[in-house]
Amino acid sequence: MEAIKRFCRSSSLVTIILSDAQEEVAVSSYQEAYQTYLGYPVILGRHGVAAPVRLSLSAEEKNLLQESANLIRNRVQEAVAFLKEKYGNTSE
C-alpha cells in the first residue's frame, strides 16, 4: 500500500511539472535562507521550482526549522568530507 501511495505522489509531481500547473507542493528543494535542501512548500511548474511559498511561522517554529536545516547541512558536509577522504576529490 505504501508503494502505491509513493507512486501516486510521484505521478502527481510529474503531472504538475508536465502540465506547468504552477501548483503548491512540498518537495525537497534548495532554500537560500537556510543554505541547504529542505522539504518545503514551493510553487512547482514546467521549469521546476518557480518560487518558495512564504510560511507564517511562530518564533518557536522558525527556531525548530533553523535547527533542522542546521542538522541537515552539517550531516551533508560530514558525508561529503567522509567521501572525499575515502575516495579522494574526483570532481577535478
PAFIDO-674105 format. One line per field, with one value per residue (C-alpha): x, y, z; residue in one letter; residue number from 1. Coordinates in nm, 3 decimals, padded with zeros to 5 digits. Example, Ala and Ser with C-alpha at 12.3 -4.5 7.8 and 13.67 -1.06 7.14 Angstrom:
2
xx = 01.230|01.367
yy = -00.450|-00.106
zz = 00.780|00.714
code = a|s
pos = 1|2
END
This chain:
92
xx = 00.000|00.285|00.439|00.109|00.099|00.458|00.375|00.066|00.267|00.537|00.291|00.119|00.450|00.515|00.167|00.222|00.555|00.443|00.124|00.304|00.035|00.219|00.081|00.185|00.350|00.604|00.926|01.289|01.445|01.732|01.630|01.865|01.761|01.878|02.168|02.053|01.790|01.469|01.126|00.945|00.634|00.705|00.522|00.613|00.582|00.739|01.077|01.089|01.059|00.903|00.906|00.920|00.599|00.634|00.529|00.386|00.574|00.585|00.922|00.938|00.860|01.124|01.378|01.290|01.311|01.651|01.771|01.656|01.828|02.150|02.137|02.080|02.354|02.604|02.526|02.570|02.902|03.017|02.917|03.098|03.412|03.400|03.359|03.641|03.868|03.775|03.770|03.958|03.831|03.714|03.545|03.868
yy = 00.000|00.239|00.177|00.276|00.598|00.683|00.611|00.834|01.122|01.079|01.069|01.380|01.568|01.457|01.575|01.912|01.959|01.842|02.049|02.355|02.368|02.619|02.429|02.448|02.125|02.024|01.897|01.886|02.196|02.434|02.704|03.002|03.133|02.808|02.731|02.372|02.149|02.107|01.958|02.290|02.409|02.563|02.660|02.391|02.411|02.307|02.461|02.316|02.535|02.865|03.018|02.920|02.962|03.211|03.045|03.230|03.060|03.138|03.219|02.865|02.711|02.928|02.817|02.449|02.483|02.653|02.372|02.113|02.299|02.320|01.946|01.862|02.097|01.963|01.598|01.665|01.840|01.545|01.297|01.494|01.518|01.144|01.058|01.293|01.136|00.782|00.826|01.148|01.451|01.312|01.631|01.766
zz = 00.000|00.083|-00.260|-00.423|-00.220|-00.322|-00.687|-00.673|-00.520|-00.784|-01.070|-00.930|-00.933|-01.291|-01.393|-01.223|-01.400|-01.745|-01.735|-01.594|-01.326|-01.103|-00.804|-00.439|-00.324|-00.060|-00.216|-00.120|-00.272|-00.201|00.043|00.020|00.362|00.525|00.286|00.239|00.085|00.285|00.240|00.195|00.012|-00.328|-00.643|-00.896|-01.272|-01.600|-01.513|-01.161|-00.855|-00.962|-00.613|-00.247|-00.051|00.232|00.556|00.854|01.134|01.503|01.661|01.801|01.460|01.293|01.552|01.502|01.124|01.155|01.385|01.130|00.848|01.051|01.120|00.753|00.633|00.890|00.806|00.434|00.497|00.713|00.443|00.171|00.386|00.456|00.089|-00.014|00.247|00.144|-00.235|-00.295|-00.481|-00.815|-00.936|-01.082
code = m|e|a|i|k|r|f|c|r|s|s|s|l|v|t|i|i|l|s|d|a|q|e|e|v|a|v|s|s|y|q|e|a|y|q|t|y|l|g|y|p|v|i|l|g|r|h|g|v|a|a|p|v|r|l|s|l|s|a|e|e|k|n|l|l|q|e|s|a|n|l|i|r|n|r|v|q|e|a|v|a|f|l|k|e|k|y|g|n|t|s|e
pos = 1|2|3|4|5|6|7|8|9|10|11|12|13|14|15|16|17|18|19|20|21|22|23|24|25|26|27|28|29|30|31|32|33|34|35|36|37|38|39|40|41|42|43|44|45|46|47|48|49|50|51|52|53|54|55|56|57|58|59|60|61|62|63|64|65|66|67|68|69|70|71|72|73|74|75|76|77|78|79|80|81|82|83|84|85|86|87|88|89|90|91|92
END
